[in-house]
Structures are given as C-alpha cells and as structure tokens.
C-alpha cells in the first residue's frame, strides 16, 4: 500500500506525522489554527531552533508569527489551499520550509510545516501534501474531540476557556456548573515550561508541589508534554491577590526544587483579570513571557516572569530583527568590547550592571563584588572610551536595551565580535 493511502486511513495524527516525515525524509511539525503545537516528527536533532522552541513552549514563537503576518503568509494560508514556500530567517534560527493549511469542512484547523534544510520538495511531493492535508484537518478536529472525551468534562471546559472556544458565557457557566468546575472571580494564568526535553520529568515533581501548595486553595491546572498551565483563583475583593499567589507558588517551587534545578523551568505569569473572556488573554501573556525567555536565554533572575513587568523585554525580538536587517552596531559598545578583549577589562559588564541599578554606585559595586573606588575608575574609563553621557536618560535607555540584546542573544553578540 502506498504511503498516501496509508496516511488517509490513519486515525492517529502522530502516526500520520511520522509517515509524512518518513515519506518526505524531512522534519514535520503540525500546529493548530492558533499556531499551537499538535504533533511533530520524532527526530528533534534535525529540527531548526524555531521548531525546537515551538516544541518546548507548545507554540510557535510570537516574533515568527508576526514576521509571517508581515510578509502576508498567514493571510495567504487562510485564502489558499496550495503549499507556500517560506524563505529562511537565518538570524532567528528559522530554516526554509513549506507550509500548507489543513482544512476541514471549509475551516482552517491548522498548518503543516515541512523543513527544507536538506533540499526543496519537488512537484510530486508538493502534490502529495495537497492531497493529504484535508485528512490532516479532520484529524486535528478529531484530536481535540478525543482529548476532551478522554480527560473529562472539566478539562474539556478548561481548555475551551483557555482557547476561547465556547459560545455564550451564560451557556459556558451553565456547563461549568454541571461539571462542578469552579470559575474564579479574579484570576491569573501561570505557565511552567521546561527549558529542554530531557527535563520534562520535572513536571511530575512540579505537580506534587502544586497540589501540596494549593491543598486549601482554589486553582485548576493542565499538563502537556513540556508544560504545566495553572489558573490561580484570587480573592474576589483583593486586587492582585492571584498575582501574589503566583509569586508565593514560584518561591515554593524554587525551595522544593533547589536553585540549580529550578532554572530548568521557564515561568510566565499573565496579568490578573476578572472576566472569563480574558482567561485566554492571561494565558497568552504567560506564554509570551516564556517565548521571550526562550528567545533571549536570559541569565537567572535578570528577566521578569510577570507579563506586566516585562517592559522593554517585550520588544527585544523586534529590535533584534531591525538591527540585524540593517547591520547596525553601537560604536560605543564596540569600543568597550574591543577594550575588554585586548586588555582583559570588564567594562561592558560594569556598564550593564550600572545601568540596571539606575546609576546607584554602592548597589552596583556590591553586585560586582568590587570597591566603590574601583567602580568609579571603571566608569571614568567608560566615559573616556565612549561618547556615553550618563545624564542623558534616552541614551541610558537605549544602551541598556542594546546590552540586553548583546548579552542575552548569542548570535547578536557574535555579530559584534565579528566586526572587531
């Protein structure tokens, strides 16, 4: 039996994914209409950085989705049923691939991505994709029906709440009441995601900690392969009470896990809301925190875990893309890198900590484990080597942003090093 006929008879989307990958000899990822992971071929070694991040965070990175929208690819997928070739975005670890919309009953259910790192698909292979995607659309539809039936009515309703896949709020509340699913009056969504597949066992320990912590408190949680999604119930009349609860949980997990293992989690906390329709908003905010952390790979504790505290971190991916596309460098930072390289100084790191502490000398010296006089000497060196004006707020904000990119995005730092 040919592979196409075999796929058309398969009722398991994961098996279908493996068959497609085997037929095309290329990595395959299937996402739903919200660009959230549904299935992927088993060989992670062949996947590019973007695909690996999609698998770990269970969702395509936002900065990739934004780029695809900007180039009109997402809009084209909605209209057409033909495969679309997407060119590589090398600086973001996005290799060339083909994508096709998987539709069922006239609606887009998801997308099939085939990586083309080892060579492009020929016309026969593209036709093969066109012929099997309607069946994949049905499998995606059936998958969520099966998951809902398997995990029970409460889990089904919770997934619908997170994905805003329900009709009227009144009907949803009625169904929740029948299923004895307590709906919060005030809530935040928290997501724990492991940093690499080998750490997924830590979610089992996390589950025990969460259950113990919330023994007498209201919450709901869902586990996926690499994540735990928690809806925390705050106190009805206490603003930010669910956020405070999230902070307490994070500290409890840190104590129970131990500091070294704790940093194998990426943690995102969505803002607190009071209406059901905003549950998905808090969920997406928590996901965005994790996606940004995945993008910049921050040092422990340098990046906020709460969405409302992200500040400039929200825009780092866009700034990185702009700087890369324009081949832009800061001359001041280049001079500091060159001085550090040639004379074994630590001026770049000193500048970052100094700016992060808003120019507070004592705090900066303590964090760098140096004497305040040593700090003053380094600041004087920085001023002599560069045009930095520490009294200029705009310049300080700009430099701190560039330093966040420079220190946290390895490829960006390498581009700086390459021009020296």
C-alpha positions as CSV (number, residue, x, y, z in Angstrom):
1,X,0.0,0.0,0.0
2,X,1.3,3.5,-0.9
3,X,2.2,5.9,1.9
4,X,-0.6,8.3,0.8
5,X,-3.3,5.7,1.0
6,X,-1.9,4.6,4.4
7,X,-2.0,8.1,5.7
8,X,-5.6,8.6,4.5
9,X,-6.6,5.5,6.6
10,X,-4.7,6.5,9.7
11,X,-6.8,7.9,12.6
12,X,-3.9,9.0,14.8
13,X,-2.3,12.3,13.8
14,X,1.0,11.5,15.5
15,X,1.3,8.4,13.4
16,X,0.4,10.4,10.3
17,X,3.1,12.9,11.1
18,X,5.7,10.2,11.3
19,X,4.5,8.7,8.0
20,X,4.7,12.1,6.3
21,X,8.2,12.7,7.7
22,X,9.3,9.2,6.5
23,X,7.9,9.7,3.1
24,X,9.5,13.2,2.6
25,X,12.6,12.4,4.6
26,X,12.3,15.8,6.3
27,X,11.2,17.1,9.8
28,X,7.5,17.8,10.0
29,X,5.5,19.9,12.6
30,X,1.7,20.2,12.7
31,X,0.2,23.2,14.5
32,X,-3.5,24.2,15.1
33,X,-5.1,27.4,13.8
34,X,-3.6,29.3,16.8
35,X,-0.1,28.1,15.9
36,X,0.0,25.9,18.9
37,X,1.8,22.5,18.6
38,X,-0.3,19.5,17.7
39,X,2.3,16.9,16.6
40,X,5.9,16.7,15.4
41,X,8.2,14.1,13.9
42,X,10.4,12.3,16.4
43,X,13.9,13.3,15.3
44,X,14.5,16.5,17.2
45,X,18.1,16.6,16.1
46,X,17.1,17.6,12.6
47,X,14.8,20.4,13.7
48,X,15.9,24.1,13.5
49,X,15.9,26.4,16.5
50,X,12.5,27.8,15.8
51,X,11.0,24.3,15.6
52,X,12.7,23.2,18.8
53,X,11.3,26.3,20.6
54,X,7.9,25.5,19.2
55,X,8.1,22.0,20.7
56,X,9.3,23.2,24.1
57,X,6.8,26.0,24.5
58,X,4.0,24.3,22.6
59,X,3.5,27.3,20.4
60,X,5.3,29.0,17.5
61,X,7.3,32.0,18.8
62,X,5.3,35.3,18.5
63,X,8.1,37.1,16.7
64,X,8.0,34.4,14.0
65,X,4.2,34.6,13.7
66,X,4.5,38.4,13.4
67,X,7.1,38.1,10.7
68,X,4.8,35.6,8.8
69,X,1.9,38.0,9.1
70,X,4.0,41.0,8.0
71,X,5.0,39.0,4.8
72,X,1.4,38.1,4.1
73,X,1.9,34.4,4.5
74,X,-0.7,33.9,7.2
75,X,-3.3,35.8,5.2
76,X,-2.4,33.7,2.1
77,X,-2.8,30.4,4.1
78,X,-6.4,31.4,5.0
79,X,-7.3,32.0,1.4
80,X,-5.4,29.3,-0.5
81,X,-5.0,25.5,-0.2
82,X,-1.7,25.4,-2.0
83,X,1.6,24.8,-0.3
84,X,3.6,28.0,0.3
85,X,7.4,28.1,0.4
86,X,8.7,30.3,3.3
87,X,12.3,31.6,2.9
88,X,14.8,31.2,5.8
89,X,15.3,33.8,8.5
90,X,18.7,32.7,9.5
91,X,19.3,35.2,12.3
92,X,16.2,33.8,14.1
93,X,17.1,30.1,13.5
94,X,14.3,29.7,11.1
95,X,15.3,27.5,8.1
96,X,13.5,27.3,4.8
97,X,10.3,25.3,4.8
98,X,7.0,24.7,3.1
99,X,3.7,25.3,4.9
100,X,0.1,24.3,3.9
101,X,-3.2,24.9,5.6
102,X,-5.0,21.8,6.9
103,X,-8.7,22.5,6.4
104,X,-11.9,20.6,7.5
105,X,-15.4,21.5,6.5
106,X,-14.2,24.7,4.9
107,X,-12.4,25.9,8.1
108,X,-8.7,26.1,8.7
109,X,-7.9,23.6,11.5
110,X,-4.1,24.0,11.5
111,X,-0.9,24.1,9.5
112,X,1.6,21.5,8.3
113,X,5.2,22.6,8.2
114,X,7.9,20.7,6.3
115,X,11.5,21.9,6.8
116,X,13.6,22.0,3.6
117,X,17.2,22.4,5.1
118,X,18.4,19.3,3.2
119,X,16.8,20.2,-0.2
120,X,13.5,21.5,-1.5
121,X,10.4,19.5,-2.1
122,X,9.7,18.6,-5.8
123,X,6.4,19.0,-7.6
124,X,5.3,15.4,-6.8
125,X,6.0,15.9,-3.1
126,X,4.1,19.2,-3.0
127,X,1.1,17.5,-4.7
128,X,1.3,14.7,-2.1
129,X,1.0,17.4,0.6
130,X,-2.0,18.9,-1.1
131,X,-3.8,15.5,-1.3
132,X,-3.3,14.5,2.4
133,X,-3.9,17.8,4.2
134,X,-7.7,17.6,4.1
135,X,-7.4,14.4,6.1
136,X,-5.0,16.0,8.5
137,X,-7.5,18.8,9.0
138,X,-10.1,16.2,10.1
139,X,-7.5,14.5,12.4
140,X,-6.8,17.8,14.1
141,X,-10.5,18.3,14.6
142,X,-11.0,14.8,15.9
143,X,-8.0,15.0,18.2
144,X,-9.5,17.8,20.3
145,X,-12.7,15.8,20.5
146,X,-10.9,12.7,21.7
147,X,-8.8,14.7,24.2
148,X,-11.9,16.3,25.6
149,X,-13.6,12.9,26.0
150,X,-10.5,11.3,27.5
151,X,-9.6,13.9,30.1
152,X,-13.1,14.5,31.3
153,X,-15.6,17.4,31.2
154,X,-13.8,19.7,33.5
155,X,-10.5,19.6,31.5
156,X,-12.5,20.0,28.3
157,X,-14.2,23.1,29.6
158,X,-10.8,24.5,30.9
159,X,-9.2,24.0,27.5
160,X,-12.1,25.8,25.9
161,X,-11.8,28.6,28.4
162,X,-8.0,29.0,27.7
163,X,-8.6,28.9,23.9
164,X,-11.9,30.9,24.0
165,X,-13.6,28.1,22.0
166,X,-17.1,28.4,23.6
167,X,-20.3,30.1,22.6
168,X,-22.0,32.4,25.1
169,X,-20.6,33.0,28.5
170,X,-24.0,32.1,30.0
171,X,-24.1,28.7,28.4
172,X,-20.4,28.1,29.4
173,X,-21.2,28.9,33.0
174,X,-24.1,26.5,33.0
175,X,-22.0,23.7,31.6
176,X,-19.2,24.5,34.2
177,X,-21.8,24.3,37.0
178,X,-23.0,20.9,35.8
179,X,-19.4,19.7,35.6
180,X,-18.7,21.2,39.1
181,X,-15.9,23.4,37.6
182,X,-15.5,26.3,40.0
183,X,-15.0,29.5,38.0
184,X,-12.9,32.3,39.5
185,X,-14.0,35.8,40.1
186,X,-10.4,37.0,40.0
187,X,-7.5,35.0,38.4
188,X,-4.1,34.8,36.7
189,X,-2.7,32.2,34.5
190,X,0.8,30.8,35.3
191,X,2.8,28.5,33.0
192,X,5.8,26.4,33.9
193,X,7.7,25.2,30.8
194,X,10.9,23.1,30.9
195,X,13.9,24.5,29.1
196,X,14.8,21.3,27.3
197,X,13.0,17.9,26.6
198,X,15.3,16.0,29.0
199,X,13.8,17.9,31.9
200,X,10.2,17.0,31.3
201,X,10.3,14.6,34.2
202,X,10.4,17.7,36.4
203,X,6.8,18.4,35.7
204,X,5.9,15.3,37.8
205,X,7.7,16.8,40.8
206,X,6.1,20.2,40.0
207,X,2.6,18.6,40.0
208,X,3.2,17.3,43.6
209,X,4.4,20.7,44.8
210,X,1.5,22.5,43.2
211,X,-1.0,20.1,44.7
212,X,0.5,20.5,48.2
213,X,0.7,24.3,47.9
214,X,-2.9,24.5,46.9
215,X,-4.3,22.0,49.3
216,X,-6.7,24.5,50.7
217,X,-6.8,27.0,47.9
218,X,-8.7,27.1,44.6
219,X,-6.9,26.5,41.3
220,X,-7.1,24.4,38.2
221,X,-4.2,23.0,36.2
222,X,-3.5,21.2,32.9
223,X,-0.3,19.3,32.0
224,X,1.1,18.9,28.5
225,X,4.3,17.2,27.5
226,X,6.6,20.1,28.4
227,X,4.3,22.5,30.3
228,X,2.0,22.9,33.3
229,X,-0.7,25.5,32.9
230,X,-2.3,26.8,36.1
231,X,-5.3,29.0,36.6
232,X,-4.9,30.7,40.0
233,X,-8.0,31.9,41.9
234,X,-7.5,35.2,43.7
235,X,-9.7,36.6,46.5
236,X,-12.8,38.3,45.0
237,X,-12.3,41.7,46.6
238,X,-8.5,41.7,46.8
239,X,-6.8,43.3,43.8
240,X,-3.6,41.5,42.6
241,X,-4.3,38.6,45.0
242,X,-3.8,36.0,42.3
243,X,-0.5,37.6,41.3
244,X,0.7,37.4,44.9
245,X,-0.4,33.8,45.0
246,X,1.7,33.2,41.8
247,X,4.8,34.7,43.5
248,X,4.3,32.5,46.5
249,X,4.0,29.4,44.3
250,X,7.2,30.3,42.4
251,X,9.1,30.7,45.6
252,X,7.7,27.4,47.0
253,X,8.8,25.6,43.8
254,X,12.2,27.2,44.0
255,X,12.7,25.9,47.6
256,X,11.3,22.5,46.8
257,X,13.3,22.0,43.6
258,X,16.6,23.5,44.6
259,X,18.1,26.5,42.9
260,X,20.1,24.6,40.2
261,X,17.2,22.5,39.0
262,X,14.8,25.5,39.4
263,X,16.4,27.3,36.5
264,X,15.4,24.4,34.2
265,X,11.9,26.0,34.3
266,X,10.8,28.9,32.2
267,X,8.0,30.6,34.1
268,X,5.4,33.1,32.8
269,X,2.7,34.9,34.8
270,X,-0.2,36.5,32.9
271,X,-1.9,39.6,34.3
272,X,-4.8,39.4,36.7
273,X,-8.3,39.6,35.3
274,X,-11.9,39.4,36.5
275,X,-13.9,38.3,33.4
276,X,-13.9,34.9,31.7
277,X,-13.4,36.3,28.2
278,X,-9.9,37.4,29.4
279,X,-8.8,34.0,30.5
280,X,-7.2,33.4,27.2
281,X,-5.6,36.9,27.3
282,X,-3.8,36.0,30.6
283,X,-2.9,32.6,29.1
284,X,-1.3,34.2,26.0
285,X,0.5,36.8,28.2
286,X,2.1,34.0,30.2
287,X,3.1,32.2,27.0
288,X,4.6,35.4,25.7
289,X,6.9,35.7,28.7
290,X,8.1,32.2,28.1
291,X,8.6,32.8,24.4
292,X,10.7,35.9,25.1
293,X,12.8,34.0,27.7
294,X,13.3,31.3,25.0
295,X,14.4,34.0,22.6
296,X,16.9,35.8,24.7
297,X,18.0,32.9,27.0
298,X,18.5,35.3,30.0
299,X,20.8,34.8,33.0
300,X,18.8,33.6,36.0
301,X,16.6,36.3,37.6
302,X,17.5,39.0,35.0
303,X,14.2,38.9,33.2
304,X,10.8,39.5,34.8
305,X,8.5,36.5,35.0
306,X,5.3,38.6,35.2
307,X,3.9,39.9,31.9
308,X,3.1,43.3,33.4
309,X,6.7,43.8,34.4
310,X,8.3,42.9,31.0
311,X,8.8,46.5,29.9
312,X,11.4,46.7,27.1
313,X,11.8,42.9,27.1
314,X,8.6,42.7,25.0
315,X,10.2,44.5,22.1
316,X,13.7,42.8,22.1
317,X,12.8,40.4,19.3
318,X,11.6,43.2,17.0
319,X,14.7,45.4,17.9
320,X,17.0,42.4,17.2
321,X,15.4,41.8,13.8
322,X,15.7,45.5,12.9
323,X,19.3,45.8,14.0
324,X,20.2,42.6,12.1
325,X,18.4,43.6,8.9
326,X,20.1,47.0,8.9
327,X,23.5,45.5,10.0
328,X,23.5,48.1,12.9
329,X,26.1,48.3,15.7
330,X,26.6,50.6,18.6
331,X,30.1,52.2,18.2
332,X,30.3,52.8,21.9
333,X,29.7,49.1,22.8
334,X,32.1,48.0,20.1
335,X,34.8,50.1,21.7
336,X,34.1,48.5,25.1
337,X,34.1,45.0,23.7
338,X,37.4,45.7,22.0
339,X,38.9,47.1,25.2
340,X,37.7,44.1,27.2
341,X,39.1,41.7,24.7
342,X,42.5,43.4,24.3
343,X,43.1,44.5,27.9
344,X,41.1,41.9,29.8
345,X,38.9,44.5,31.5
346,X,35.3,44.1,32.4
347,X,33.8,47.4,31.3
348,X,30.9,46.0,29.3
349,X,29.6,44.1,32.3
350,X,30.2,47.0,34.6
351,X,28.1,49.3,32.3
352,X,25.2,46.8,32.2
353,X,25.1,46.4,36.0
354,X,25.5,50.2,36.5
355,X,22.6,51.0,34.1
356,X,20.4,48.1,35.6
357,X,20.9,49.7,39.0
358,X,19.9,53.1,37.7
359,X,23.4,54.5,38.3
360,X,23.5,53.6,42.0
361,X,27.1,53.2,42.8
362,X,27.0,51.3,46.1
363,X,24.5,48.8,44.8
364,X,26.5,48.3,41.6
365,X,29.8,47.8,43.4
366,X,28.2,45.2,45.7
367,X,26.7,43.3,42.8
368,X,30.1,43.3,41.0
369,X,32.0,42.5,44.3
370,X,34.3,45.5,43.8
371,X,35.3,48.5,45.9
372,X,33.3,51.7,45.1
373,X,36.6,53.4,44.1
374,X,37.2,50.6,41.6
375,X,33.7,51.2,40.2
376,X,34.4,55.0,39.9
377,X,37.6,54.2,38.0
378,X,35.8,51.9,35.6
379,X,33.0,54.5,34.9
380,X,35.7,57.1,34.2
381,X,37.3,54.6,31.7
382,X,34.0,54.1,30.0
383,X,33.5,57.8,29.6
384,X,36.9,58.3,28.2
385,X,36.5,55.5,25.6
386,X,33.0,56.3,24.5
387,X,30.6,59.2,24.0
388,X,28.2,58.0,26.7
389,X,26.5,60.7,28.7
390,X,25.2,59.3,31.9
391,X,23.0,62.3,32.5
392,X,21.1,61.6,29.3
393,X,18.1,59.4,30.1
394,X,17.4,58.5,26.4
395,X,21.0,57.4,25.9
396,X,21.0,55.3,29.0
397,X,17.7,53.6,28.0
398,X,19.0,52.9,24.5
399,X,22.3,51.5,25.8
400,X,20.6,49.2,28.3
401,X,18.4,47.8,25.6
402,X,21.4,47.1,23.3
403,X,23.1,45.5,26.3
404,X,20.1,43.2,26.9
405,X,20.4,42.0,23.3
406,X,24.1,41.9,23.3
407,X,24.5,39.8,26.5
408,X,21.4,37.6,26.0
409,X,21.3,36.7,22.3
410,X,24.4,34.7,21.5
411,X,24.1,35.3,17.7
412,X,23.9,39.0,18.2
413,X,27.0,39.1,20.4
414,X,28.8,37.1,17.8
415,X,27.9,39.6,15.1
416,X,29.5,42.3,17.3
417,X,32.6,40.2,17.8
418,X,32.9,39.5,14.0
419,X,33.3,43.2,13.1
420,X,36.2,43.8,15.5
